[in-house]
Amino acid sequence: MARAAESLVPNSVGHFDVAGPDLKTLGAFYTSVFDWDVEARGPGSALLQTPTGTVGGALVESDAAALTLGIVVPDLLLAIEKALQAGGTLVMPATGNGWVRKAQVCDPAGNMLTLIAGG
């Protein structure tokens, strides 16, 4: 079951994405090692169901391996503005995906963060 961003603490990690080229292999890894459930969500994505009360995540099909943290922010547009003023770059403008409203930025070192409206 997906967790609503509104129920998460502002400015905390509220989600994570694990990216890689083979979701079946990735899903089997996280199920075997951590006993997380994997729920297919369509081509190229699946939810990772972690233990109740913890942050859930997703598997995302991508040529390159990556781990992206999703940070819950009380004001999405303000968080984007602050990220840009602090030397970050905008990767994806604010958009809705059917579950949450989010944006993506990179920090000054190039680490990707997903900003999730809520809290």
Beta strands, then each sheet from edge to edge (+ up, - down):
strand 1: 13-20
strand 2: 37-40
strand 3: 45-49
strand 4: 57-61
strand 5: 66-73
strand 6: 89-96
strand 7: 101-106
strand 8: 112-117
sheet 1: 2+ 3- 4+ 1+ 5- 8- 7+ 6-
end
